[in-house]
Every structure is written in C-alpha cells, then in structure tokens.
C-alpha cells in the first residue's frame, strides 16, 4: 500500500525509482548486490506505472510485482549463479546446518519458480492494496469534495504539532528531552551511521575484533536510553535482545527444516536491525528539529536536504501521537484483539494512519516553507550547537571502532 500511495500521490516519473534506490541502499549495507537490483527494478516499475499515467489499476499492480522482484535480483539470484561459493559463505557465517537447510529449500529448479512466485505475490499485494484504497481513499476524497461551511471545516481540522504556528504542546506529540541535548547533532548522526555500518552492514564480518566492536555498539543504545530517561524503551530493547539470544541458543537446536531456517533468519534480521532502530530512536528523542537544522547549516548541507530532514524529524513524533489517538478510538469501538472485531484491525488502524501520514507530511512541509527553510538567505537559530567534552568522548570511541576494523582488515588484529 505505501508503494501505491507514493505512485498515486506523486504521479511523476522517478518516485518509484527513488523508492527502489533507497531500499537498495539500505539493504546494500549488508548485501551490495541489492543496490543495482533496487535501481533497476525501481526504474522498471516506474516505466510500467507511467504507461498507465499512474492511474491504471493493471499497470499499478504490475509495478508492485516488478518492485517485489528486487529482493530476488539482489539476494536469491546469487545462490543460483554461484551456488558453491554462496553456500560456503553462508556456512562460514551461520553454520553448516543453516547452509544445508538453505540448499534444501532452494534447489536449482526454483530459479524459475521463485521469481514468478514473487512477482505474482507482489501483484496480489497491489490488488489488495487497491481494493482497500478504493474503499477508504475514494470515499474520503468525495467527503472532502462535498461543500461544507467554514465552521464545519474548522471542526474537522486537526492541528499538527509545530505546524503553521500551532504550539506543539496542544498535541501529545513525543517531545525530545534535554538530558542529552549537550551532544551535538552531528556527533549523533555519526554515531547512528557507525552503528548501521557495524550492525546492519556487518563490517569486518568474520573477524573476532570487529565482532566485539559490533557487540559493544549493539549494547550502547541501551546505556544511552537509560541515561536519557527512556527506561521503558531501554527495558523493552533489553528484553527483545535477551529473547533473541534465548531463541538462538535453546530453541533453534531443537528445530529443523524450513521452520528452523525461517526462525534463524528472523532472529538474525532482528538482531541486525534492533541496534540501528534504537540508536535512531535515541537520536530522535534527544534532538530537536531546530538543533538539527542549525547543525546541518554549519555543515553547509544543501537546503533541500536539510528541509527534508527537518520535516522527517517533526513527522515521526507527530505520527506516533496520531497512532496513539487512532488506537484509542478503535479500542473504544472494539477493534482490538478480543474485542470481537480483531479481523478489522489492519483496515481500521493502518489505513487511517496512512491517510493521516500523507496529510501530516504535507502540512509539515508547508510549515517548513512558511518558516523560511526554502529561502536562499541564511537563517538564524536560537538553538545552541557545538562540540563539547561529551562529543570528544563519542568521537574517540567511534574512531576506535573504525581503527579496529582497519587493523583487523590488514591482519594486525584477529
């Protein structure tokens, strides 16, 4: 559904190409072949959707199927092209049992059946998304197109935190705390990038030294969240990491076949993604948009990039507040587990969030432009940013991580 929302909202060539490129870049941290696969499949999906002017249902369904082929072209195809080498790498990283399970589940004849199945699955997902969008979005557009008085329009308008002069305190948006605002946003960005490189990108894969560095970086969000006062989030993160360890140490040896492969892959992906998500959460929770913009201006980042990042920083807290409001409203109507309407949870919780997310993004962009983020002249800011002792400690630790990776690569460290 997000793919179709993007295509039907923008209706310009390049949107799906950009989406495929971004997915390929993120996945390419671990598997570089995902980058060209994302670019190619995104471009082909864009061309297919453009044939129907981004309105035809058939071309939109085919474009979602083509975009879904990115995961085959960037990962599974490597096993079929160089089977012995890829299985050897999998065995070295995950063990011989896991490699044997992958080999049994992906025989050579599936090189034709798997991409066809993935394409059909993508088209079916696009068809279901079009059904949901037709039910909700078209009805919403008819309602908004109906004539109404200005008082009624104001009654249905919901303020967005920080948009067009509406105080952020009027909504229950997630506001950053000041405990760790002493760390410069540029240092936080470098920290998040380092966690992504070692956890998601698996830098120095197979080396004992870089494995220790990855473990330390994976543990670091827990400490930072505790010091930042986010004890509940830190506790949830610790419980999820402990659960992954218990599953990998005690549950996986008892399982076999496809179930063990799926569980191992899920646990491995979760272990890789959790540190990245928690480090990004810590950065968002302790950094205001004003501080981010001031730091990016000192880095001489182009204004379109800084404006997009500023909108993103305001978007996530507002979307979280919107999701809480939707959950409360649906819970009152019995749309919850055990409420007799559990089957409607996706339709009446996810779809409203998507529609409101599009509206929030538009309003926040308008707010940013109104405040002069798109102006050519330099802007002033009341946010005070700069490097201090905490930043120096962060930079020393991060430099040590990259030095360990370099020394392990040249054979100085094990």
C-alpha positions as CSV (number, residue, x, y, z in Angstrom):
1,X,0.0,0.0,0.0
2,X,2.8,2.6,0.7
3,X,4.1,1.9,-2.8
4,X,0.7,2.7,-4.4
5,X,0.2,5.7,-2.2
6,X,3.5,7.1,-3.4
7,X,2.8,6.4,-7.0
8,X,-0.8,7.8,-7.0
9,X,0.2,10.8,-4.8
10,X,3.2,11.9,-6.8
11,X,2.2,10.8,-10.3
12,X,5.6,11.7,-11.6
13,X,8.3,9.6,-13.1
14,X,11.1,8.9,-10.6
15,X,9.1,8.3,-7.4
16,X,9.3,4.5,-7.7
17,X,12.8,4.7,-8.9
18,X,13.8,6.7,-5.9
19,X,12.0,4.2,-3.6
20,X,13.8,1.2,-5.2
21,X,17.1,3.0,-4.9
22,X,16.6,3.9,-1.2
23,X,15.5,0.3,-0.4
24,X,18.6,-1.0,-2.3
25,X,20.9,1.4,-0.5
26,X,19.6,0.4,2.9
27,X,19.7,-3.3,2.1
28,X,23.1,-2.8,0.3
29,X,24.8,-2.2,3.7
30,X,24.7,-5.9,4.1
31,X,24.4,-7.2,0.5
32,X,25.9,-4.8,-2.1
33,X,24.1,-6.5,-4.9
34,X,20.8,-5.1,-3.6
35,X,21.8,-1.6,-4.8
36,X,21.8,-2.3,-8.6
37,X,18.8,-4.6,-8.1
38,X,16.8,-1.8,-6.4
39,X,17.7,0.8,-9.0
40,X,16.8,-1.5,-12.0
41,X,13.6,-2.8,-10.5
42,X,12.5,0.6,-9.3
43,X,13.2,2.0,-12.8
44,X,11.2,-0.7,-14.5
45,X,8.3,-0.3,-12.0
46,X,8.3,3.4,-12.8
47,X,8.2,2.8,-16.5
48,X,5.3,0.3,-16.1
49,X,3.3,2.6,-13.9
50,X,3.9,5.5,-16.3
51,X,2.3,3.5,-19.1
52,X,-1.0,3.9,-17.3
53,X,-0.3,7.5,-16.2
54,X,-0.1,6.2,-12.6
55,X,-3.9,5.7,-12.6
56,X,-4.4,2.4,-14.4
57,X,-5.0,-0.4,-11.9
58,X,-3.4,-3.1,-14.1
59,X,-0.1,-1.2,-14.6
60,X,0.0,-0.3,-10.8
61,X,-0.4,-3.9,-9.9
62,X,2.3,-4.9,-12.3
63,X,4.6,-2.2,-11.0
64,X,4.3,-3.6,-7.4
65,X,5.1,-7.0,-8.7
66,X,8.2,-5.7,-10.5
67,X,9.3,-3.8,-7.4
68,X,9.0,-7.0,-5.4
69,X,11.4,-8.7,-7.8
70,X,14.2,-6.5,-6.3
71,X,14.6,-9.0,-3.4
72,X,15.2,-11.9,-5.8
73,X,17.5,-10.0,-8.1
74,X,19.6,-8.7,-5.2
75,X,19.8,-11.8,-2.9
76,X,18.4,-15.1,-4.1
77,X,19.8,-14.9,-7.6
78,X,23.4,-15.0,-6.1
79,X,22.7,-18.6,-4.8
80,X,21.7,-19.8,-8.2
81,X,24.5,-18.1,-10.1
82,X,27.4,-19.2,-7.8
83,X,25.9,-21.9,-5.6
84,X,29.0,-23.4,-4.1
85,X,30.6,-20.1,-3.2
86,X,27.5,-18.6,-1.7
87,X,26.7,-21.7,0.4
88,X,30.3,-21.7,1.6
89,X,30.0,-18.0,2.7
90,X,26.7,-18.9,4.4
91,X,28.2,-21.9,6.1
92,X,31.1,-19.7,7.4
93,X,28.9,-17.1,8.8
94,X,25.8,-19.1,10.0
95,X,27.0,-22.7,10.3
96,X,26.8,-25.8,8.1
97,X,23.3,-26.8,9.3
98,X,21.9,-23.4,8.2
99,X,23.7,-23.7,4.8
100,X,22.3,-27.2,4.3
101,X,18.8,-26.0,5.1
102,X,19.1,-23.2,2.6
103,X,20.4,-25.6,-0.1
104,X,17.5,-28.0,0.5
105,X,14.9,-25.2,0.4
106,X,16.3,-23.6,-2.7
107,X,17.1,-26.3,-5.3
108,X,18.2,-25.2,-8.7
109,X,14.9,-25.6,-10.3
110,X,13.4,-22.9,-8.1
111,X,15.5,-20.3,-10.1
112,X,12.5,-20.0,-12.4
113,X,9.6,-20.7,-10.0
114,X,10.8,-18.3,-7.2
115,X,10.8,-15.1,-9.3
116,X,7.5,-15.9,-10.8
117,X,6.0,-16.6,-7.4
118,X,7.5,-13.3,-6.0
119,X,6.1,-11.4,-9.0
120,X,2.6,-12.9,-8.6
121,X,2.7,-12.2,-4.8
122,X,3.6,-8.6,-5.4
123,X,0.8,-8.2,-7.9
124,X,-1.7,-9.8,-5.4
125,X,-0.5,-7.4,-2.7
126,X,-1.0,-4.5,-5.1
127,X,-4.5,-5.8,-5.9
128,X,-5.4,-6.0,-2.2
129,X,-4.0,-2.5,-1.6
130,X,-6.1,-1.1,-4.5
131,X,-9.2,-2.7,-3.0
132,X,-8.5,-1.0,0.4
133,X,-7.6,2.3,-1.2
134,X,-10.8,2.3,-3.3
135,X,-12.9,1.7,-0.2
136,X,-11.3,4.3,2.0
137,X,-9.4,6.9,-0.1
138,X,-12.1,7.5,-2.8
139,X,-14.7,7.8,-0.1
140,X,-12.5,10.3,1.8
141,X,-12.0,12.3,-1.4
142,X,-15.7,12.5,-2.0
143,X,-16.3,13.6,1.6
144,X,-13.7,16.3,1.3
145,X,-15.0,17.5,-2.0
146,X,-18.5,18.0,-0.6
147,X,-19.5,21.6,0.2
148,X,-19.3,22.5,3.8
149,X,-19.3,25.6,5.9
150,X,-16.1,27.1,7.2
151,X,-17.1,26.3,10.8
152,X,-17.6,22.6,9.9
153,X,-14.2,22.6,8.1
154,X,-12.6,24.0,11.2
155,X,-14.3,21.4,13.4
156,X,-12.8,18.6,11.3
157,X,-9.3,20.2,11.1
158,X,-6.7,18.7,13.4
159,X,-3.7,20.7,14.3
160,X,-0.3,19.3,13.6
161,X,2.4,19.8,16.2
162,X,4.6,22.7,15.3
163,X,2.8,23.4,12.0
164,X,1.9,27.0,11.0
165,X,2.2,28.4,14.4
166,X,0.2,25.8,16.3
167,X,2.0,25.1,19.5
168,X,3.5,21.6,19.9
169,X,2.0,21.5,23.4
170,X,-1.6,21.4,22.0
171,X,-0.9,17.8,20.8
172,X,0.5,15.0,22.8
173,X,3.5,14.6,20.4
174,X,6.7,13.0,21.5
175,X,9.0,15.8,22.6
176,X,12.7,15.5,23.0
177,X,14.2,15.6,26.4
178,X,17.1,17.9,27.4
179,X,19.2,15.3,29.2
180,X,21.4,14.5,26.2
181,X,21.0,17.7,24.2
182,X,24.6,18.5,25.1
183,X,25.8,16.1,22.4
184,X,26.0,17.8,19.1
185,X,23.6,16.5,16.4
186,X,26.5,15.9,14.0
187,X,28.0,13.6,16.6
188,X,24.7,11.7,17.0
189,X,24.4,11.3,13.2
190,X,27.9,9.9,13.0
191,X,27.1,7.5,15.9
192,X,24.0,6.2,14.2
193,X,25.9,5.8,10.9
194,X,28.6,3.8,12.8
195,X,26.0,1.5,14.4
196,X,24.5,0.9,11.0
197,X,27.8,0.1,9.4
198,X,28.8,-2.5,12.0
199,X,25.3,-3.9,12.8
200,X,23.4,-3.8,9.6
201,X,26.4,-3.6,7.2
202,X,28.3,-6.3,9.1
203,X,31.6,-4.5,8.7
204,X,34.6,-6.8,9.2
205,X,32.4,-9.9,9.1
206,X,34.2,-13.0,10.4
207,X,36.8,-11.1,12.5
208,X,36.8,-11.6,16.3
209,X,37.8,-8.0,16.9
210,X,35.0,-6.4,14.8
211,X,32.6,-8.9,16.4
212,X,33.4,-7.4,19.8
213,X,33.0,-3.9,18.4
214,X,29.6,-4.8,16.9
215,X,28.5,-6.3,20.3
216,X,29.6,-3.1,22.1
217,X,27.8,-0.9,19.6
218,X,24.7,-3.1,19.9
219,X,24.7,-2.6,23.7
220,X,25.4,1.1,23.5
221,X,21.7,2.2,22.8
222,X,20.6,0.5,26.0
223,X,23.0,2.6,28.0
224,X,22.2,5.8,26.2
225,X,18.5,5.3,26.5
226,X,18.9,4.7,30.3
227,X,20.9,7.9,30.7
228,X,18.3,9.8,28.6
229,X,15.5,8.8,30.9
230,X,13.9,6.4,28.4
231,X,13.8,3.5,30.9
232,X,10.7,1.8,29.4
233,X,12.2,1.7,25.9
234,X,15.5,0.6,27.2
235,X,13.8,-2.3,29.1
236,X,11.9,-3.4,26.0
237,X,15.1,-3.3,24.0
238,X,16.9,-5.4,26.6
239,X,14.1,-7.9,26.7
240,X,14.0,-8.3,22.9
241,X,17.7,-8.8,22.7
242,X,17.6,-11.4,25.5
243,X,14.7,-13.2,23.8
244,X,16.7,-13.4,20.5
245,X,19.6,-14.9,22.4
246,X,17.3,-17.5,24.1
247,X,15.8,-18.5,20.8
248,X,19.1,-18.8,19.0
249,X,20.8,-20.7,21.9
250,X,18.0,-23.0,23.0
251,X,15.1,-23.1,20.5
252,X,16.9,-23.3,17.2
253,X,18.9,-26.5,18.1
254,X,15.6,-28.3,18.7
255,X,14.1,-27.4,15.4
256,X,14.9,-28.4,11.8
257,X,13.9,-27.9,8.2
258,X,12.0,-24.8,7.0
259,X,10.9,-23.8,10.4
260,X,14.4,-23.5,11.7
261,X,15.5,-21.6,8.6
262,X,12.7,-19.1,9.0
263,X,13.3,-18.6,12.7
264,X,17.0,-18.3,12.3
265,X,16.6,-15.7,9.5
266,X,14.0,-13.7,11.5
267,X,16.2,-13.7,14.6
268,X,19.3,-12.7,12.6
269,X,17.5,-9.8,10.9
270,X,16.0,-8.7,14.2
271,X,19.4,-8.7,15.9
272,X,20.9,-6.6,13.0
273,X,18.0,-4.1,12.8
274,X,17.3,-3.5,16.5
275,X,20.6,-1.6,17.3
276,X,20.0,0.6,14.3
277,X,16.4,1.3,15.2
278,X,17.2,2.0,18.8
279,X,20.2,4.3,18.0
280,X,18.0,6.3,15.6
281,X,15.2,6.4,18.3
282,X,17.7,7.8,20.8
283,X,18.8,10.5,18.3
284,X,15.2,11.5,17.5
285,X,14.3,11.5,21.2
286,X,17.1,13.8,22.3
287,X,17.4,16.2,19.3
288,X,15.0,18.9,18.3
289,X,14.5,20.0,14.7
290,X,15.9,23.4,15.4
291,X,19.2,21.9,16.7
292,X,19.4,19.6,13.7
293,X,18.9,22.4,11.2
294,X,21.5,24.6,13.0
295,X,24.0,21.7,12.9
296,X,23.3,21.0,9.2
297,X,23.7,24.7,8.3
298,X,27.2,24.6,9.9
299,X,28.0,21.6,7.8
300,X,26.9,23.5,4.7
301,X,24.3,20.9,3.8
302,X,22.1,21.9,0.8
303,X,18.8,23.3,1.9
304,X,16.6,20.7,0.1
305,X,18.3,18.0,2.2
306,X,18.1,19.9,5.5
307,X,14.5,20.7,4.8
308,X,13.6,17.1,4.2
309,X,15.4,16.0,7.3
310,X,13.7,18.7,9.4
311,X,10.3,17.5,8.1
312,X,11.3,13.9,8.9
313,X,12.2,14.9,12.5
314,X,8.9,16.5,13.0
315,X,7.0,13.8,11.2
316,X,7.8,10.8,13.4
317,X,6.8,12.3,16.7
318,X,3.5,13.6,15.2
319,X,2.8,10.2,13.5
320,X,3.4,8.4,16.9
321,X,0.8,10.8,18.5
322,X,-1.6,10.2,15.7
323,X,-1.2,6.4,16.0
324,X,-2.0,6.6,19.7
325,X,-5.1,8.6,19.0
326,X,-6.2,6.1,16.4
327,X,-5.6,3.2,18.7
328,X,-7.7,4.8,21.5
329,X,-10.5,5.5,19.1
330,X,-10.5,1.9,17.7
331,X,-10.2,0.4,21.1
332,X,-13.4,2.2,22.2
333,X,-15.1,0.7,19.1
334,X,-14.0,-2.8,19.9
335,X,-11.5,-3.0,17.0
336,X,-8.8,-4.9,19.0
337,X,-7.7,-8.4,20.0
338,X,-10.5,-10.0,22.0
339,X,-13.0,-7.3,21.1
340,X,-15.0,-9.2,18.5
341,X,-13.6,-7.2,15.6
342,X,-10.0,-8.3,15.5
343,X,-10.2,-9.0,11.8
344,X,-10.7,-5.3,11.1
345,X,-7.6,-4.2,13.0
346,X,-5.5,-3.8,9.9
347,X,-8.1,-2.0,7.9
348,X,-9.2,0.4,10.6
349,X,-5.9,1.1,12.2
350,X,-3.3,1.0,9.4
351,X,-5.3,2.7,6.7
352,X,-6.2,5.8,8.9
353,X,-2.6,6.1,9.9
354,X,-1.5,6.1,6.2
355,X,-4.1,8.7,5.2
356,X,-3.1,10.9,8.2
357,X,0.6,10.4,7.5
358,X,0.1,11.9,4.0
359,X,-1.7,14.9,5.4
360,X,0.9,15.3,8.2
361,X,3.7,15.3,5.7
362,X,2.0,17.9,3.5
363,X,1.3,20.2,6.4
364,X,4.7,19.9,7.9
365,X,6.3,20.7,4.5
366,X,4.1,23.8,4.2
367,X,5.1,24.7,7.7
368,X,8.8,24.4,6.9
369,X,8.4,26.5,3.8
370,X,6.4,29.1,5.7
371,X,9.2,29.4,8.2
372,X,11.7,30.1,5.5
373,X,13.5,26.8,5.2
374,X,13.4,27.1,1.4
375,X,14.8,30.7,1.3
376,X,18.2,31.4,-0.2
377,X,19.3,33.7,2.6
378,X,20.9,32.2,5.7
379,X,18.7,31.6,8.7
380,X,19.3,32.4,12.3
381,X,18.5,29.9,15.1
382,X,18.1,30.1,18.8
383,X,19.4,26.5,19.2
384,X,23.0,26.4,20.5
385,X,25.1,23.6,18.9
386,X,28.8,22.9,19.2
387,X,31.3,20.3,20.2
388,X,32.0,19.7,23.9
389,X,33.6,17.0,26.2
390,X,30.8,14.5,25.5
391,X,31.3,14.9,21.8
392,X,35.0,14.3,22.2
393,X,34.3,11.1,24.1
394,X,31.9,9.9,21.4
395,X,34.3,10.7,18.6
396,X,37.2,8.9,20.3
397,X,35.1,5.8,20.8
398,X,33.8,5.9,17.2
399,X,37.3,6.4,15.9
400,X,38.5,3.4,17.9
401,X,35.7,1.3,16.3
402,X,36.9,2.2,12.7
403,X,40.5,1.7,13.7
404,X,39.8,-1.8,15.0
405,X,38.0,-2.6,11.7
406,X,41.0,-1.3,9.7
407,X,43.6,-3.2,11.8
408,X,41.5,-6.4,11.5
409,X,41.3,-5.9,7.8
410,X,45.1,-5.7,7.4
411,X,45.7,-8.7,9.7
412,X,47.1,-6.9,12.8
413,X,44.1,-7.9,15.0
414,X,42.4,-11.3,14.9
